[in-house]
Amino acid sequence: MKTFWLVAILAIAPSLAVAQAPRCPAPAAVPSKSDLPHLLMTSQDRGFLWKATKDGHTSWLYGTVHASREEWLMPGPLIRSAILQSQAVALELNLQDPQTLAALRKPEEPANREKLIASGRKKKLDALADELCIPTAGFATTAIGLEAAGLSASAARADGYYPDYAVDFVLQGMAGSLKKEVIALEDVQTQRNLLISPKLSEENAFIDETIKQISSGEARKDEDQLIAMWGRSDLTRLNQYKQWCKCERTPQEKRQTFHMIDERNAAMAQKILTLHDSGKSLFVAVGSLHMAGPQGLPALLKKDGFDVQQILPAPSAKTSL
């Protein structure tokens, strides 16, 4: 399955701002303070937003992407307004928490790591990193499965989609500047286990499939498709993702999709419900695939008694819950 949700990778991948040869994409530009007013004035609402009301107060659900374009860096007016109305910002992980980052940075068990290196998988990933113009030094001491996921997340840099501009990072930074509480919806080990399974056979399979996807151009194509869909707020296409994601072709892929999306959605929905029922007004921002279909967060919260209203894109008969 394609690793669309890779917010965790972005905090620990090496700097991508390296252009090593003419064939390499330009490094991601860091906007100056003088650029920010223009980016703010020209910002547009992108992605997917719902308003969820229960027991007299409101929370918000926002579907993000984990790579984006520089000109899309600032959230649009609807998104900014929803954040301002919320008491806390809830993300998959709090990537400003040192303990979370330390847990993500840990390599595999030594015996598993030695076997992954001996199998040639590390060498293949490093070769792909060179092709993608990504320095391998930052992956020297992290898990090899993490390197695979980081490369997959960076596959569309040549098309202008950079993990450096991840929507989740921008929102976490905005929450900090507004003195909003940041809440992690998941335990770090939950996300880590999706990439770095305690079972070596599962990590082998994940790395092999990722190498295949990057080498064939499939990872880049899928990343392009997802981010472009997010950019135009195409909810119909999002809800049909299982028809185009090539992520349920085999029983193994179906199991992985369930663990990556549906299983996590149920746990996140329960935590959102608990936090909301405690009186908190939340701005929930997670990967867009967690919002899709009958097992998506909007649908699950509606079952939990929330009045869920679609805000972005503007609702229609075809896209409303």
N, C-alpha and C positions, 0 to 999 in steps of 0.2 A: 504493500500500500504506500501511496505517496505520503511523505511526512509533512503535511500542510501546517501543523500546529506548532512549529519549532520555535516558539518564543524563548524557551530555555536555552537553546543553542546560541542565540544572538548575544547573550551576556558573556559568553566564554569563548566564542570563536576568536581567532586572531584578527587583528586589524585588516580590513579589506581594502584600505586606502592605499593600495600598492599597484602601480601600473608598471609591470616588469618588461614589457615589450610593446612594439606598435600594435600587435594583435590584441593586447589586453584592453578591457574597457577602462574608461577614465575612472580614477578613484572617486569615491563618493565625496561630494563637497560638503563642508561644514558651513551652514549659513552663518553669516556674521550677525551681530546684534542689529546692525543697520538694515539687514535683509528681512528681519522678522516682521516689521510693520507691513511691508509689501506682501509677504507670504500670508499674513493674517487677513489683510484686506481682500486678497484674491482667493482665499480658501473657499472650497465648496464642500458640501456635505457628501460624503461617499460612504459606502458600506451599508449596514443594515441596523436599524434602530427600532426598538419597541419600548413602549411605556407599560409598566406592569404595576397595577394598583391593587392593594388589599388592606383591609382594616384601616382605611382612612389615610394611608400614605403611599407614596409612589417610589418605585425603583425603576431602573432602566437597564435594558439589555442591548449591547452593541457588539455586532460581529466585525472582527478586525481581520487584517492580514499581517503576516510577519515579515513582509518585504514590501517596499513601496517606492514611489518616485519622489525626487526632491520637491517638485512643485505641489505634491500632495501632502507635504509634511505637516501642515497645521490643520487641525480639525475644523470643520465648517461650523456655522452658527448654531444649527440644531444640536450638534454634539456638544459644543461648548456650553450651551444653555442647560443641557441635561446634566453635565458634570457640575455646574454651578449650583443646581438644585439638589444635588446629592450630598450626603454627609460623608460618604466613603467611596473609594474606588476599589472594586474587587476584580482581581486579575487571576489568571491561572496560577502564577507564582509571583511572589514578591522578589524581584531580582535586585533589590537594593539591600536585601537581608544577607549579611556575610555568611551565615550558616547555610543558607540555601545555595549560595555560589560555591561554597566549599564542598558541599555534597555533590553538586553537578560536576565539579572539576576532578573528582576522584577517578583514577583509572580503574579498569577491571581488576578482578583478582589476579595476582601475578601469574598463576598457572594458566589461566584463560588468556591473558595478554600474550604470554610467550607462545601459545599455540596459534593465536591470531597472526602474530608476526611470522612464525615459522611457515604458516600456510600461504604466505605471500599477499594476504589481504591488505596489510598495512602498506606494503610497497605499491600495490595497485591504487590505493587511495591517494598516496603521496603523488603518484604520477598524474592522477586526475586533478589534484590540487594545482600542480604545475600548469596543466592545460587550462585551468580556470583562473590562473594568475593569482592564486591564493597562497600566501606563505605557509609552509607547514610547521614552522617553529612553534606556533601557538598551540598546535595539537600534539606536541612531543610528549607531554605528560598527562594528557587527558585520555579518556576511554576511546578506543578505536571506533566503536560504534558511534560515538559522539562526533568524531571526524566525518564519518559517512553522512550523518544527518546534517552537519554544518555545510558540507559541500553541496548536498542536495538543496538546502535552503538558499544557496548562492548561485544556483544554476542559471538564473535569468538575469544576472548582472549585465550581460551583453545587450539586453533589451531595455536597460534603464531601471530595472527593479532591484533595489539594494536592501539587504537586511539592515544596513545602517539606518534606514528610514522606517524601521518597523513601527507600525501604528501603536503597538502596546508600549514600546519604550517612550514614545512621545506622550502618551496618556499618563504613564507613570510619572514622567517629569512634570507634567502639568499638575497632577495631583499634589506633588511635592511643593510646587510653587504656590499652590492655593491652600496649603496646610491641610489637605484632606487626608484622612486615614487611608492607608493602603492595606487591603486584606487579600491574603492568598486563599483561593478556593480549593487548592489541591495541596497534598503533601508532596514534597520534592521527590521522594522515593517512587511515588506513583508514576511521575513523568520519566524519571530515570529508567525505571524498569521496562518502559515501552521501547527504549533504545538499547539498553544494556541489560539484557536478560541474565539472570543467574545461570540459566541453561546456555552453555556455549553453542549448542546446535541452533538455538533460536537467534543468537547474535550473529552467528555465521550466515544464517539465511537472510537476516535483515541486511547485513553488509553486502552480501552477494547480489541481492535484488537492487540495492541502492547503486552499486557499481554498474549494473546492467542498465538501470534507468538513466544515469548520468551519461554513460558511454553512448547510448542510443539516441540521446537528445530528448528522451521522453520526460525526464525530470524538468528540463527547461520548458518544454511545451506545456506541461501541466501547471507549472508555476505561472507562466504567461497567462494561461486560461483563467486560473483562479483570481489572479490580481486584476486582470482586465474586467472580469465579472464583478469583482468588488468595486472597482472604480466607477462602474455604471450602475451600481446598486441593482443588479439583475437577480431579484429574488426568485423568480421562476426557475432560472438556470441553477441557482443554488439548491433549491429544493429537489432538483433532478440529479444531484451530483452522483448518486450511485449508478446512474445510467452512463456517465461519461468518465468517471474517475479511474476506471480499470482497476478497481480495488476489491472486487468481489468475484474474480474469475475462477478461483479455486477455493476449496474448503478452508485452506490455511489463510488466504486473503480475507475471507469472510470472518474468520475468528479474529484476525488482526483488526479489521474494521470495527468489529464489535468492541474490542478492548480499547481502541484508539478513540472512538467517538461515543457510541451508545452507552457503554458502561460508565465512562467518565461523566457523561451528561447526567445520568441518574444521581450520581454522587454530588455533582455541582449543584443540581437543582435542589437537592435536600439541604445543602449548606446555605444556598440563597434564601430558601424558605425560612430556615432557622434564624438567619441574620435579620431578615425582613420582619419576622414575627417578634424579634427582640426590640423593634422600634427603629432600626436603622433604615435610612433611605440610601440605596446602593446604586452606583453606576457600575454595572457589570460589563467588562470588556474581555471577550475571549475569541478565539479563532472562529471565523464565520461558519465553518462546517458544523460547529456545535449548535448552530441556530437552525439547521435544516430539517425539514420534514416533521413527521409525527413524533419522533424521538428527540427533536431539538428542544432547546431550553424554553423558547416561547410556548410551545405546545405542552411541555411538561408542567410549566408554572400555571398554565391555564387549567390543567387538571387538578392542580393544588389549590384552586380557588382564587387565583389572580384574575382580574380584568385586564387582559392583554390587548393593547392597541398598537397596531403597526404605524410607525411614524415615517420611517425611511426604508424603502421608497414609499411615496404617498400611496395609501392603500387603494386597491381596486378589487373587483370581484374575483380576479384570477389569483391575487397574491395575499388576500386577507386570511387570517386564521379562521 
